[in-house]
Amino acid sequence: MASDLAFGVVFGVFVAALAVLGFVAIRWGVRKDRPGRAEWRRRYLEAAAGDQADGSTALGFGNETGSSPSDQDRP
């Protein structure tokens, strides 16, 4: 009975430590990613603002005439 209790205590401490370690790792990753994601979003929005002037989209899709690709297939 004492060995069952000792195992339960040790296993519980192990599970708690693993949960804390996982939480800390995820929090660290999110904090490291946040500045890079903000910079990417700033560049993306700047590109989108510049692209809209020539009729294309921020992803580079579009054409100079402003018509859709399906309109080009029609006679």
N, C-alpha and C positions, 0 to 999 in steps of 0.2 A: 504494500500500500504506500509506503514512503517513497518507493522508486517511481510509482505512478504520479505521485504529487510532484516529485522533483522533475520528472519529465514534462509535466504540464506547465510548470513554472518556467523551465528553460525554453520550452517550445513557444510559450507565450511571449517571452522576452525576445526570442528570435523573430517571431512574426511582427511584433511591434517595431523592432529595429529595421526590419525589411520595409515596412510601410513608411517609416520616417525617411529612410534612405531614398525610396522611390519618390516621395513628395519633394524632398530637397533637390533631387536630380531633375524632376520636371520643372520645378520653379526656376532652377538655374538655367535650363534650356530656354524657357520662355523669356526670361530677362535678357539673355544673350541674343535672342532672335528679334526682340522688339525694335531696337534701333535699326537693324538691317532692313526689317520689313517697312519701317517708316521711310527710310531712304529710298527703297524700291518704289514705294507708293508715290513719293514725291516726284521721282523721275518719270514714272508711268503717267501721272496726271499732267506733267509738263509736256510730255510727248503727245498726249491726247489733245491738249489745247492747241499745240502746233499743227497737228495733223488735221484737225477739223477745218482749218482755214483752206486746205486744198481739196476737201471733199472726201478724204479717206477717213478711216477710223483709227483709233489708238493702236490697234493690233496690226495695222498695215493693210487691211483688206479694204478694197474700194477701188474705184478707177477715176480717171480724169474727167469723164463725162458726167459722172454722178448718177448714171443709170445702173440698175441692178444687173447682175450677170444673166438672169433669166430674160431680160429685155433684149439682150444682145443676140440671143438664139432665135428670136422671132424675125420673120422677113419684113 
